[in-house]
Each structure stands twice: as structure tokens, then as C-alpha cells.
Amino acid sequence: MKIIAIDPGFERLGIAILEKNLHEKEKVIFSECFKTSSKDPFSKRLGEIGEHVRLLIKKYKPEALSIETLYFSTNQKTIITVAEARGVMLYEAARAGLPIYEYTPLQVKIAVTGYGKSDKKGVIDMVRKLVNVDKDKASDDEFDAIAIGLCCLASMRN
């Protein structure tokens, strides 16, 4: 099973392609922190996100999308732009015919660390123990995407 996992964002989004074969450990095929420029208009940034997700789906041919649900923060403007960007990501997955699996931050933390209130460092440390990740990887968003993918693969296994 190969999936594309996304930690949704507008300025930065974590993206990972993970694969799990029968009797094998999960493997990260690709991961990145994709960024859009704050200098560009909103619509251009949404278009860049959609095009990038579309190209990754075409290149890696995942069988599903795993994405984190949004949680409300105090910054309403941020939540709206991220929700709109997330809509573009969901659209591209639906356009490609991929089933979509959504997980809350709590579900992801429990699946990866066993503790729903883990901090970023705890999630990153466990991701590094569960899968091989380049030592140079430093983006929280990228690790979050990998964790979302691991959560999805674990829930599919069960």
C-alpha cells in the first residue's frame, strides 16, 4: 500500500509518500516541506499547492491520501486560509480517485507515540525510530506528514 500523507498548511505544508508491503516495515519514499511565497497572491499560492499535489500523485501513484484534520486556533485568518488550502488538497486527491483518510492531531500522536499529548520533539523522535529518515530532515511539517502517514498505515492494518 502506498499513500500520500499531508500536514496541511498554506505557507508550508508537509508532504510524505509512504509505502507498506506485507511483512515489511513502513518506508518513506519521499518527503518534503513545500513552501509558497507570502509575496504571491492568495489564488496563485492555492494554484501552486494544487499543482504540486497533482504532480506528486501523478509521479508516485499513491493509493490513498492521509491528511490531518484542522483544529481551531485563535487566529481565524490563518485557519480560513489553511482550510481553503486543505480543500485544494482534498480536491486533487478526489480528482485522482483516491480514498481520503482524515485523522485528528490526537489520533496521530497516539498512533506514533502512544501518548495523545506528545510534543513536537516526542513525535519527531518516534518517527525517527519507526522509519528511516534522512538525518538532514529538520522541518516539523515534514515529520508531521510522515507521522500522519504512519497513523494511516497503522489504522489500515487494524
Phi and psi in radians as a Rosetta constraint file:
Dihedral C 1 N 2 CA 2 C 2 CIRCULARHARMONIC -2.057 0.35
Dihedral N 2 CA 2 C 2 N 3 CIRCULARHARMONIC 2.298 0.35
Dihedral C 2 N 3 CA 3 C 3 CIRCULARHARMONIC -2.263 0.35
Dihedral N 3 CA 3 C 3 N 4 CIRCULARHARMONIC 2.728 0.35
Dihedral C 3 N 4 CA 4 C 4 CIRCULARHARMONIC -1.840 0.35
Dihedral N 4 CA 4 C 4 N 5 CIRCULARHARMONIC 2.248 0.35
Dihedral C 4 N 5 CA 5 C 5 CIRCULARHARMONIC -2.049 0.35
Dihedral N 5 CA 5 C 5 N 6 CIRCULARHARMONIC 2.363 0.35
Dihedral C 5 N 6 CA 6 C 6 CIRCULARHARMONIC -2.294 0.35
Dihedral N 6 CA 6 C 6 N 7 CIRCULARHARMONIC 2.283 0.35
Dihedral C 6 N 7 CA 7 C 7 CIRCULARHARMONIC -1.666 0.35
Dihedral N 7 CA 7 C 7 N 8 CIRCULARHARMONIC 1.792 0.35
Dihedral C 7 N 8 CA 8 C 8 CIRCULARHARMONIC -1.152 0.35
Dihedral N 8 CA 8 C 8 N 9 CIRCULARHARMONIC 2.509 0.35
Dihedral C 8 N 9 CA 9 C 9 CIRCULARHARMONIC -2.803 0.35
Dihedral N 9 CA 9 C 9 N 10 CIRCULARHARMONIC 3.101 0.35
Dihedral C 9 N 10 CA 10 C 10 CIRCULARHARMONIC -2.023 0.35
Dihedral N 10 CA 10 C 10 N 11 CIRCULARHARMONIC -0.827 0.35
Dihedral C 10 N 11 CA 11 C 11 CIRCULARHARMONIC -1.433 0.35
Dihedral N 11 CA 11 C 11 N 12 CIRCULARHARMONIC -0.701 0.35
Dihedral C 11 N 12 CA 12 C 12 CIRCULARHARMONIC -2.380 0.35
Dihedral N 12 CA 12 C 12 N 13 CIRCULARHARMONIC 2.361 0.35
Dihedral C 12 N 13 CA 13 C 13 CIRCULARHARMONIC -2.355 0.35
Dihedral N 13 CA 13 C 13 N 14 CIRCULARHARMONIC 2.400 0.35
Dihedral C 13 N 14 CA 14 C 14 CIRCULARHARMONIC -1.492 0.35
Dihedral N 14 CA 14 C 14 N 15 CIRCULARHARMONIC 2.377 0.35
Dihedral C 14 N 15 CA 15 C 15 CIRCULARHARMONIC -2.340 0.35
Dihedral N 15 CA 15 C 15 N 16 CIRCULARHARMONIC 2.378 0.35
Dihedral C 15 N 16 CA 16 C 16 CIRCULARHARMONIC -2.488 0.35
Dihedral N 16 CA 16 C 16 N 17 CIRCULARHARMONIC 2.532 0.35
Dihedral C 16 N 17 CA 17 C 17 CIRCULARHARMONIC -1.967 0.35
Dihedral N 17 CA 17 C 17 N 18 CIRCULARHARMONIC 2.105 0.35
Dihedral C 17 N 18 CA 18 C 18 CIRCULARHARMONIC -2.100 0.35
Dihedral N 18 CA 18 C 18 N 19 CIRCULARHARMONIC 2.667 0.35
Dihedral C 18 N 19 CA 19 C 19 CIRCULARHARMONIC -2.349 0.35
Dihedral N 19 CA 19 C 19 N 20 CIRCULARHARMONIC 2.446 0.35
Dihedral C 19 N 20 CA 20 C 20 CIRCULARHARMONIC -2.336 0.35
Dihedral N 20 CA 20 C 20 N 21 CIRCULARHARMONIC 2.083 0.35
Dihedral C 20 N 21 CA 21 C 21 CIRCULARHARMONIC -1.892 0.35
Dihedral N 21 CA 21 C 21 N 22 CIRCULARHARMONIC 2.720 0.35
Dihedral C 21 N 22 CA 22 C 22 CIRCULARHARMONIC -0.923 0.35
Dihedral N 22 CA 22 C 22 N 23 CIRCULARHARMONIC 2.290 0.35
Dihedral C 22 N 23 CA 23 C 23 CIRCULARHARMONIC 1.139 0.35
Dihedral N 23 CA 23 C 23 N 24 CIRCULARHARMONIC 0.321 0.35
Dihedral C 23 N 24 CA 24 C 24 CIRCULARHARMONIC -2.175 0.35
Dihedral N 24 CA 24 C 24 N 25 CIRCULARHARMONIC 2.778 0.35
Dihedral C 24 N 25 CA 25 C 25 CIRCULARHARMONIC -1.308 0.35
Dihedral N 25 CA 25 C 25 N 26 CIRCULARHARMONIC 2.640 0.35
Dihedral C 25 N 26 CA 26 C 26 CIRCULARHARMONIC -1.042 0.35
Dihedral N 26 CA 26 C 26 N 27 CIRCULARHARMONIC 2.536 0.35
Dihedral C 26 N 27 CA 27 C 27 CIRCULARHARMONIC -2.286 0.35
Dihedral N 27 CA 27 C 27 N 28 CIRCULARHARMONIC 2.335 0.35
Dihedral C 27 N 28 CA 28 C 28 CIRCULARHARMONIC -1.536 0.35
Dihedral N 28 CA 28 C 28 N 29 CIRCULARHARMONIC 2.022 0.35
Dihedral C 28 N 29 CA 29 C 29 CIRCULARHARMONIC -1.504 0.35
Dihedral N 29 CA 29 C 29 N 30 CIRCULARHARMONIC -0.626 0.35
Dihedral C 29 N 30 CA 30 C 30 CIRCULARHARMONIC -2.730 0.35
Dihedral N 30 CA 30 C 30 N 31 CIRCULARHARMONIC 2.512 0.35
Dihedral C 30 N 31 CA 31 C 31 CIRCULARHARMONIC -2.705 0.35
Dihedral N 31 CA 31 C 31 N 32 CIRCULARHARMONIC 2.650 0.35
Dihedral C 31 N 32 CA 32 C 32 CIRCULARHARMONIC -2.850 0.35
Dihedral N 32 CA 32 C 32 N 33 CIRCULARHARMONIC 2.891 0.35
Dihedral C 32 N 33 CA 33 C 33 CIRCULARHARMONIC -1.937 0.35
Dihedral N 33 CA 33 C 33 N 34 CIRCULARHARMONIC 1.856 0.35
Dihedral C 33 N 34 CA 34 C 34 CIRCULARHARMONIC -1.500 0.35
Dihedral N 34 CA 34 C 34 N 35 CIRCULARHARMONIC 2.311 0.35
Dihedral C 34 N 35 CA 35 C 35 CIRCULARHARMONIC -2.122 0.35
Dihedral N 35 CA 35 C 35 N 36 CIRCULARHARMONIC 2.519 0.35
Dihedral C 35 N 36 CA 36 C 36 CIRCULARHARMONIC -1.968 0.35
Dihedral N 36 CA 36 C 36 N 37 CIRCULARHARMONIC 2.734 0.35
Dihedral C 36 N 37 CA 37 C 37 CIRCULARHARMONIC -1.552 0.35
Dihedral N 37 CA 37 C 37 N 38 CIRCULARHARMONIC 2.292 0.35
Dihedral C 37 N 38 CA 38 C 38 CIRCULARHARMONIC -1.174 0.35
Dihedral N 38 CA 38 C 38 N 39 CIRCULARHARMONIC -0.220 0.35
Dihedral C 38 N 39 CA 39 C 39 CIRCULARHARMONIC -1.383 0.35
Dihedral N 39 CA 39 C 39 N 40 CIRCULARHARMONIC -0.345 0.35
Dihedral C 39 N 40 CA 40 C 40 CIRCULARHARMONIC -1.473 0.35
Dihedral N 40 CA 40 C 40 N 41 CIRCULARHARMONIC 2.661 0.35
Dihedral C 40 N 41 CA 41 C 41 CIRCULARHARMONIC -1.120 0.35
Dihedral N 41 CA 41 C 41 N 42 CIRCULARHARMONIC 2.681 0.35
Dihedral C 41 N 42 CA 42 C 42 CIRCULARHARMONIC -0.885 0.35
Dihedral N 42 CA 42 C 42 N 43 CIRCULARHARMONIC -0.848 0.35
Dihedral C 42 N 43 CA 43 C 43 CIRCULARHARMONIC -1.118 0.35
Dihedral N 43 CA 43 C 43 N 44 CIRCULARHARMONIC -0.634 0.35
Dihedral C 43 N 44 CA 44 C 44 CIRCULARHARMONIC -1.149 0.35
Dihedral N 44 CA 44 C 44 N 45 CIRCULARHARMONIC -0.709 0.35
Dihedral C 44 N 45 CA 45 C 45 CIRCULARHARMONIC -1.130 0.35
Dihedral N 45 CA 45 C 45 N 46 CIRCULARHARMONIC -0.724 0.35
Dihedral C 45 N 46 CA 46 C 46 CIRCULARHARMONIC -1.076 0.35
Dihedral N 46 CA 46 C 46 N 47 CIRCULARHARMONIC -0.740 0.35
Dihedral C 46 N 47 CA 47 C 47 CIRCULARHARMONIC -1.073 0.35
Dihedral N 47 CA 47 C 47 N 48 CIRCULARHARMONIC -0.713 0.35
Dihedral C 47 N 48 CA 48 C 48 CIRCULARHARMONIC -1.122 0.35
Dihedral N 48 CA 48 C 48 N 49 CIRCULARHARMONIC -0.717 0.35
Dihedral C 48 N 49 CA 49 C 49 CIRCULARHARMONIC -1.089 0.35
Dihedral N 49 CA 49 C 49 N 50 CIRCULARHARMONIC -0.862 0.35
Dihedral C 49 N 50 CA 50 C 50 CIRCULARHARMONIC -1.060 0.35
Dihedral N 50 CA 50 C 50 N 51 CIRCULARHARMONIC -0.784 0.35
Dihedral C 50 N 51 CA 51 C 51 CIRCULARHARMONIC -1.111 0.35
Dihedral N 51 CA 51 C 51 N 52 CIRCULARHARMONIC -0.713 0.35
Dihedral C 51 N 52 CA 52 C 52 CIRCULARHARMONIC -1.140 0.35
Dihedral N 52 CA 52 C 52 N 53 CIRCULARHARMONIC -0.796 0.35
Dihedral C 52 N 53 CA 53 C 53 CIRCULARHARMONIC -1.093 0.35
Dihedral N 53 CA 53 C 53 N 54 CIRCULARHARMONIC -0.734 0.35
Dihedral C 53 N 54 CA 54 C 54 CIRCULARHARMONIC -1.043 0.35
Dihedral N 54 CA 54 C 54 N 55 CIRCULARHARMONIC -0.777 0.35
Dihedral C 54 N 55 CA 55 C 55 CIRCULARHARMONIC -1.138 0.35
Dihedral N 55 CA 55 C 55 N 56 CIRCULARHARMONIC -0.682 0.35
Dihedral C 55 N 56 CA 56 C 56 CIRCULARHARMONIC -1.159 0.35
Dihedral N 56 CA 56 C 56 N 57 CIRCULARHARMONIC -0.688 0.35
Dihedral C 56 N 57 CA 57 C 57 CIRCULARHARMONIC -1.104 0.35
Dihedral N 57 CA 57 C 57 N 58 CIRCULARHARMONIC -0.751 0.35
Dihedral C 57 N 58 CA 58 C 58 CIRCULARHARMONIC -1.128 0.35
Dihedral N 58 CA 58 C 58 N 59 CIRCULARHARMONIC -0.746 0.35
Dihedral C 58 N 59 CA 59 C 59 CIRCULARHARMONIC -1.237 0.35
Dihedral N 59 CA 59 C 59 N 60 CIRCULARHARMONIC -0.827 0.35
Dihedral C 59 N 60 CA 60 C 60 CIRCULARHARMONIC -1.665 0.35
Dihedral N 60 CA 60 C 60 N 61 CIRCULARHARMONIC -0.262 0.35
Dihedral C 60 N 61 CA 61 C 61 CIRCULARHARMONIC 0.896 0.35
Dihedral N 61 CA 61 C 61 N 62 CIRCULARHARMONIC 0.975 0.35
Dihedral C 61 N 62 CA 62 C 62 CIRCULARHARMONIC -1.199 0.35
Dihedral N 62 CA 62 C 62 N 63 CIRCULARHARMONIC 2.812 0.35
Dihedral C 62 N 63 CA 63 C 63 CIRCULARHARMONIC -1.735 0.35
Dihedral N 63 CA 63 C 63 N 64 CIRCULARHARMONIC -0.129 0.35
Dihedral C 63 N 64 CA 64 C 64 CIRCULARHARMONIC -2.837 0.35
Dihedral N 64 CA 64 C 64 N 65 CIRCULARHARMONIC 2.818 0.35
Dihedral C 64 N 65 CA 65 C 65 CIRCULARHARMONIC -1.937 0.35
Dihedral N 65 CA 65 C 65 N 66 CIRCULARHARMONIC 2.316 0.35
Dihedral C 65 N 66 CA 66 C 66 CIRCULARHARMONIC -2.021 0.35
Dihedral N 66 CA 66 C 66 N 67 CIRCULARHARMONIC 2.207 0.35
Dihedral C 66 N 67 CA 67 C 67 CIRCULARHARMONIC -2.488 0.35
Dihedral N 67 CA 67 C 67 N 68 CIRCULARHARMONIC 2.563 0.35
Dihedral C 67 N 68 CA 68 C 68 CIRCULARHARMONIC -1.449 0.35
Dihedral N 68 CA 68 C 68 N 69 CIRCULARHARMONIC 2.460 0.35
Dihedral C 68 N 69 CA 69 C 69 CIRCULARHARMONIC -1.317 0.35
Dihedral N 69 CA 69 C 69 N 70 CIRCULARHARMONIC 2.811 0.35
Dihedral C 69 N 70 CA 70 C 70 CIRCULARHARMONIC -1.529 0.35
Dihedral N 70 CA 70 C 70 N 71 CIRCULARHARMONIC 2.588 0.35
Dihedral C 70 N 71 CA 71 C 71 CIRCULARHARMONIC -2.084 0.35
Dihedral N 71 CA 71 C 71 N 72 CIRCULARHARMONIC 2.557 0.35
Dihedral C 71 N 72 CA 72 C 72 CIRCULARHARMONIC -1.309 0.35
Dihedral N 72 CA 72 C 72 N 73 CIRCULARHARMONIC 2.354 0.35
Dihedral C 72 N 73 CA 73 C 73 CIRCULARHARMONIC -2.045 0.35
Dihedral N 73 CA 73 C 73 N 74 CIRCULARHARMONIC -3.130 0.35
Dihedral C 73 N 74 CA 74 C 74 CIRCULARHARMONIC -1.353 0.35
Dihedral N 74 CA 74 C 74 N 75 CIRCULARHARMONIC -0.336 0.35
Dihedral C 74 N 75 CA 75 C 75 CIRCULARHARMONIC -1.614 0.35
Dihedral N 75 CA 75 C 75 N 76 CIRCULARHARMONIC 1.687 0.35
Dihedral C 75 N 76 CA 76 C 76 CIRCULARHARMONIC -1.130 0.35
Dihedral N 76 CA 76 C 76 N 77 CIRCULARHARMONIC -0.610 0.35
Dihedral C 76 N 77 CA 77 C 77 CIRCULARHARMONIC -1.107 0.35
Dihedral N 77 CA 77 C 77 N 78 CIRCULARHARMONIC -0.745 0.35
Dihedral C 77 N 78 CA 78 C 78 CIRCULARHARMONIC -1.113 0.35
Dihedral N 78 CA 78 C 78 N 79 CIRCULARHARMONIC -0.788 0.35
Dihedral C 78 N 79 CA 79 C 79 CIRCULARHARMONIC -1.111 0.35
Dihedral N 79 CA 79 C 79 N 80 CIRCULARHARMONIC -0.613 0.35
Dihedral C 79 N 80 CA 80 C 80 CIRCULARHARMONIC -1.200 0.35
Dihedral N 80 CA 80 C 80 N 81 CIRCULARHARMONIC -0.796 0.35
Dihedral C 80 N 81 CA 81 C 81 CIRCULARHARMONIC -1.161 0.35
Dihedral N 81 CA 81 C 81 N 82 CIRCULARHARMONIC -0.682 0.35
Dihedral C 81 N 82 CA 82 C 82 CIRCULARHARMONIC -1.165 0.35
Dihedral N 82 CA 82 C 82 N 83 CIRCULARHARMONIC -0.681 0.35
Dihedral C 82 N 83 CA 83 C 83 CIRCULARHARMONIC -1.101 0.35
Dihedral N 83 CA 83 C 83 N 84 CIRCULARHARMONIC -0.695 0.35
Dihedral C 83 N 84 CA 84 C 84 CIRCULARHARMONIC -1.184 0.35
Dihedral N 84 CA 84 C 84 N 85 CIRCULARHARMONIC -0.703 0.35
Dihedral C 84 N 85 CA 85 C 85 CIRCULARHARMONIC -1.124 0.35
Dihedral N 85 CA 85 C 85 N 86 CIRCULARHARMONIC -0.718 0.35
Dihedral C 85 N 86 CA 86 C 86 CIRCULARHARMONIC -1.063 0.35
Dihedral N 86 CA 86 C 86 N 87 CIRCULARHARMONIC -0.660 0.35
Dihedral C 86 N 87 CA 87 C 87 CIRCULARHARMONIC -1.052 0.35
Dihedral N 87 CA 87 C 87 N 88 CIRCULARHARMONIC -0.681 0.35
Dihedral C 87 N 88 CA 88 C 88 CIRCULARHARMONIC -1.116 0.35
Dihedral N 88 CA 88 C 88 N 89 CIRCULARHARMONIC -0.725 0.35
Dihedral C 88 N 89 CA 89 C 89 CIRCULARHARMONIC -1.117 0.35
Dihedral N 89 CA 89 C 89 N 90 CIRCULARHARMONIC -0.776 0.35
Dihedral C 89 N 90 CA 90 C 90 CIRCULARHARMONIC -1.109 0.35
Dihedral N 90 CA 90 C 90 N 91 CIRCULARHARMONIC -0.693 0.35
Dihedral C 90 N 91 CA 91 C 91 CIRCULARHARMONIC -1.060 0.35
Dihedral N 91 CA 91 C 91 N 92 CIRCULARHARMONIC -0.814 0.35
Dihedral C 91 N 92 CA 92 C 92 CIRCULARHARMONIC -1.103 0.35
Dihedral N 92 CA 92 C 92 N 93 CIRCULARHARMONIC -0.673 0.35
Dihedral C 92 N 93 CA 93 C 93 CIRCULARHARMONIC -1.153 0.35
Dihedral N 93 CA 93 C 93 N 94 CIRCULARHARMONIC -0.783 0.35
Dihedral C 93 N 94 CA 94 C 94 CIRCULARHARMONIC -1.123 0.35
Dihedral N 94 CA 94 C 94 N 95 CIRCULARHARMONIC -0.695 0.35
Dihedral C 94 N 95 CA 95 C 95 CIRCULARHARMONIC -1.029 0.35
Dihedral N 95 CA 95 C 95 N 96 CIRCULARHARMONIC -0.629 0.35
Dihedral C 95 N 96 CA 96 C 96 CIRCULARHARMONIC -1.483 0.35
Dihedral N 96 CA 96 C 96 N 97 CIRCULARHARMONIC -0.026 0.35
Dihedral C 96 N 97 CA 97 C 97 CIRCULARHARMONIC 1.381 0.35
Dihedral N 97 CA 97 C 97 N 98 CIRCULARHARMONIC 0.343 0.35
Dihedral C 97 N 98 CA 98 C 98 CIRCULARHARMONIC -1.471 0.35
Dihedral N 98 CA 98 C 98 N 99 CIRCULARHARMONIC 2.405 0.35
Dihedral C 98 N 99 CA 99 C 99 CIRCULARHARMONIC -1.171 0.35
Dihedral N 99 CA 99 C 99 N 100 CIRCULARHARMONIC 2.582 0.35
Dihedral C 99 N 100 CA 100 C 100 CIRCULARHARMONIC -2.035 0.35
Dihedral N 100 CA 100 C 100 N 101 CIRCULARHARMONIC 2.226 0.35
Dihedral C 100 N 101 CA 101 C 101 CIRCULARHARMONIC -2.036 0.35
Dihedral N 101 CA 101 C 101 N 102 CIRCULARHARMONIC 2.185 0.35
Dihedral C 101 N 102 CA 102 C 102 CIRCULARHARMONIC -1.995 0.35
Dihedral N 102 CA 102 C 102 N 103 CIRCULARHARMONIC 2.422 0.35
Dihedral C 102 N 103 CA 103 C 103 CIRCULARHARMONIC -2.348 0.35
Dihedral N 103 CA 103 C 103 N 104 CIRCULARHARMONIC 2.504 0.35
Dihedral C 103 N 104 CA 104 C 104 CIRCULARHARMONIC -1.374 0.35
Dihedral N 104 CA 104 C 104 N 105 CIRCULARHARMONIC 2.784 0.35
Dihedral C 104 N 105 CA 105 C 105 CIRCULARHARMONIC -0.974 0.35
Dihedral N 105 CA 105 C 105 N 106 CIRCULARHARMONIC -0.646 0.35
Dihedral C 105 N 106 CA 106 C 106 CIRCULARHARMONIC -1.088 0.35
Dihedral N 106 CA 106 C 106 N 107 CIRCULARHARMONIC -0.799 0.35
Dihedral C 106 N 107 CA 107 C 107 CIRCULARHARMONIC -1.072 0.35
Dihedral N 107 CA 107 C 107 N 108 CIRCULARHARMONIC -0.708 0.35
Dihedral C 107 N 108 CA 108 C 108 CIRCULARHARMONIC -1.130 0.35
Dihedral N 108 CA 108 C 108 N 109 CIRCULARHARMONIC -0.804 0.35
Dihedral C 108 N 109 CA 109 C 109 CIRCULARHARMONIC -1.110 0.35
Dihedral N 109 CA 109 C 109 N 110 CIRCULARHARMONIC -0.716 0.35
Dihedral C 109 N 110 CA 110 C 110 CIRCULARHARMONIC -1.136 0.35
Dihedral N 110 CA 110 C 110 N 111 CIRCULARHARMONIC -0.752 0.35
Dihedral C 110 N 111 CA 111 C 111 CIRCULARHARMONIC -1.124 0.35
Dihedral N 111 CA 111 C 111 N 112 CIRCULARHARMONIC -0.647 0.35
Dihedral C 111 N 112 CA 112 C 112 CIRCULARHARMONIC -1.576 0.35
Dihedral N 112 CA 112 C 112 N 113 CIRCULARHARMONIC -0.711 0.35
Dihedral C 112 N 113 CA 113 C 113 CIRCULARHARMONIC -1.939 0.35
Dihedral N 113 CA 113 C 113 N 114 CIRCULARHARMONIC -0.307 0.35
Dihedral C 113 N 114 CA 114 C 114 CIRCULARHARMONIC 1.476 0.35
Dihedral N 114 CA 114 C 114 N 115 CIRCULARHARMONIC 0.036 0.35
Dihedral C 114 N 115 CA 115 C 115 CIRCULARHARMONIC -2.409 0.35
Dihedral N 115 CA 115 C 115 N 116 CIRCULARHARMONIC 2.099 0.35
Dihedral C 115 N 116 CA 116 C 116 CIRCULARHARMONIC -1.215 0.35
Dihedral N 116 CA 116 C 116 N 117 CIRCULARHARMONIC -0.225 0.35
Dihedral C 116 N 117 CA 117 C 117 CIRCULARHARMONIC -1.945 0.35
Dihedral N 117 CA 117 C 117 N 118 CIRCULARHARMONIC 0.409 0.35
Dihedral C 117 N 118 CA 118 C 118 CIRCULARHARMONIC -1.049 0.35
Dihedral N 118 CA 118 C 118 N 119 CIRCULARHARMONIC 2.568 0.35
Dihedral C 118 N 119 CA 119 C 119 CIRCULARHARMONIC -1.564 0.35
Dihedral N 119 CA 119 C 119 N 120 CIRCULARHARMONIC 3.085 0.35
Dihedral C 119 N 120 CA 120 C 120 CIRCULARHARMONIC -0.980 0.35
Dihedral N 120 CA 120 C 120 N 121 CIRCULARHARMONIC -0.757 0.35
Dihedral C 120 N 121 CA 121 C 121 CIRCULARHARMONIC -1.074 0.35
Dihedral N 121 CA 121 C 121 N 122 CIRCULARHARMONIC -0.725 0.35
Dihedral C 121 N 122 CA 122 C 122 CIRCULARHARMONIC -1.095 0.35
Dihedral N 122 CA 122 C 122 N 123 CIRCULARHARMONIC -0.702 0.35
Dihedral C 122 N 123 CA 123 C 123 CIRCULARHARMONIC -1.160 0.35
Dihedral N 123 CA 123 C 123 N 124 CIRCULARHARMONIC -0.813 0.35
Dihedral C 123 N 124 CA 124 C 124 CIRCULARHARMONIC -1.063 0.35
Dihedral N 124 CA 124 C 124 N 125 CIRCULARHARMONIC -0.781 0.35
Dihedral C 124 N 125 CA 125 C 125 CIRCULARHARMONIC -1.045 0.35
Dihedral N 125 CA 125 C 125 N 126 CIRCULARHARMONIC -0.748 0.35
Dihedral C 125 N 126 CA 126 C 126 CIRCULARHARMONIC -1.240 0.35
Dihedral N 126 CA 126 C 126 N 127 CIRCULARHARMONIC -0.661 0.35
Dihedral C 126 N 127 CA 127 C 127 CIRCULARHARMONIC -1.040 0.35
Dihedral N 127 CA 127 C 127 N 128 CIRCULARHARMONIC -0.753 0.35
Dihedral C 127 N 128 CA 128 C 128 CIRCULARHARMONIC -1.096 0.35
Dihedral N 128 CA 128 C 128 N 129 CIRCULARHARMONIC -0.530 0.35
Dihedral C 128 N 129 CA 129 C 129 CIRCULARHARMONIC -1.400 0.35
Dihedral N 129 CA 129 C 129 N 130 CIRCULARHARMONIC -0.523 0.35
Dihedral C 129 N 130 CA 130 C 130 CIRCULARHARMONIC -1.475 0.35
Dihedral N 130 CA 130 C 130 N 131 CIRCULARHARMONIC -0.580 0.35
Dihedral C 130 N 131 CA 131 C 131 CIRCULARHARMONIC -2.407 0.35
Dihedral N 131 CA 131 C 131 N 132 CIRCULARHARMONIC 2.750 0.35
Dihedral C 131 N 132 CA 132 C 132 CIRCULARHARMONIC -1.352 0.35
Dihedral N 132 CA 132 C 132 N 133 CIRCULARHARMONIC 2.117 0.35
Dihedral C 132 N 133 CA 133 C 133 CIRCULARHARMONIC -2.246 0.35
Dihedral N 133 CA 133 C 133 N 134 CIRCULARHARMONIC 2.410 0.35
Dihedral C 133 N 134 CA 134 C 134 CIRCULARHARMONIC -0.908 0.35
Dihedral N 134 CA 134 C 134 N 135 CIRCULARHARMONIC 2.398 0.35
Dihedral C 134 N 135 CA 135 C 135 CIRCULARHARMONIC -1.084 0.35
Dihedral N 135 CA 135 C 135 N 136 CIRCULARHARMONIC -0.422 0.35
Dihedral C 135 N 136 CA 136 C 136 CIRCULARHARMONIC -1.341 0.35
Dihedral N 136 CA 136 C 136 N 137 CIRCULARHARMONIC -0.270 0.35
Dihedral C 136 N 137 CA 137 C 137 CIRCULARHARMONIC -1.104 0.35
Dihedral N 137 CA 137 C 137 N 138 CIRCULARHARMONIC 2.258 0.35
Dihedral C 137 N 138 CA 138 C 138 CIRCULARHARMONIC -2.318 0.35
Dihedral N 138 CA 138 C 138 N 139 CIRCULARHARMONIC -0.208 0.35
Dihedral C 138 N 139 CA 139 C 139 CIRCULARHARMONIC -1.355 0.35
Dihedral N 139 CA 139 C 139 N 140 CIRCULARHARMONIC 2.187 0.35
Dihedral C 139 N 140 CA 140 C 140 CIRCULARHARMONIC -0.990 0.35
Dihedral N 140 CA 140 C 140 N 141 CIRCULARHARMONIC -0.687 0.35
Dihedral C 140 N 141 CA 141 C 141 CIRCULARHARMONIC -1.084 0.35
Dihedral N 141 CA 141 C 141 N 142 CIRCULARHARMONIC -0.698 0.35
Dihedral C 141 N 142 CA 142 C 142 CIRCULARHARMONIC -1.154 0.35
Dihedral N 142 CA 142 C 142 N 143 CIRCULARHARMONIC -0.776 0.35
Dihedral C 142 N 143 CA 143 C 143 CIRCULARHARMONIC -1.138 0.35
Dihedral N 143 CA 143 C 143 N 144 CIRCULARHARMONIC -0.645 0.35
Dihedral C 143 N 144 CA 144 C 144 CIRCULARHARMONIC -1.091 0.35
Dihedral N 144 CA 144 C 144 N 145 CIRCULARHARMONIC -0.717 0.35
Dihedral C 144 N 145 CA 145 C 145 CIRCULARHARMONIC -1.097 0.35
Dihedral N 145 CA 145 C 145 N 146 CIRCULARHARMONIC -0.744 0.35
Dihedral C 145 N 146 CA 146 C 146 CIRCULARHARMONIC -1.089 0.35
Dihedral N 146 CA 146 C 146 N 147 CIRCULARHARMONIC -0.737 0.35
Dihedral C 146 N 147 CA 147 C 147 CIRCULARHARMONIC -1.091 0.35
Dihedral N 147 CA 147 C 147 N 148 CIRCULARHARMONIC -0.697 0.35
Dihedral C 147 N 148 CA 148 C 148 CIRCULARHARMONIC -1.099 0.35
Dihedral N 148 CA 148 C 148 N 149 CIRCULARHARMONIC -0.721 0.35
Dihedral C 148 N 149 CA 149 C 149 CIRCULARHARMONIC -1.127 0.35
Dihedral N 149 CA 149 C 149 N 150 CIRCULARHARMONIC -0.728 0.35
Dihedral C 149 N 150 CA 150 C 150 CIRCULARHARMONIC -1.104 0.35
Dihedral N 150 CA 150 C 150 N 151 CIRCULARHARMONIC -0.691 0.35
Dihedral C 150 N 151 CA 151 C 151 CIRCULARHARMONIC -1.050 0.35
Dihedral N 151 CA 151 C 151 N 152 CIRCULARHARMONIC -0.787 0.35
Dihedral C 151 N 152 CA 152 C 152 CIRCULARHARMONIC -1.100 0.35
Dihedral N 152 CA 152 C 152 N 153 CIRCULARHARMONIC -0.845 0.35
Dihedral C 152 N 153 CA 153 C 153 CIRCULARHARMONIC -1.108 0.35
Dihedral N 153 CA 153 C 153 N 154 CIRCULARHARMONIC -0.636 0.35
Dihedral C 153 N 154 CA 154 C 154 CIRCULARHARMONIC -1.172 0.35
Dihedral N 154 CA 154 C 154 N 155 CIRCULARHARMONIC -0.709 0.35
Dihedral C 154 N 155 CA 155 C 155 CIRCULARHARMONIC -1.246 0.35
Dihedral N 155 CA 155 C 155 N 156 CIRCULARHARMONIC -0.529 0.35
Dihedral C 155 N 156 CA 156 C 156 CIRCULARHARMONIC -1.222 0.35
Dihedral N 156 CA 156 C 156 N 157 CIRCULARHARMONIC -0.608 0.35
Dihedral C 156 N 157 CA 157 C 157 CIRCULARHARMONIC -1.143 0.35
Dihedral N 157 CA 157 C 157 N 158 CIRCULARHARMONIC -0.606 0.35
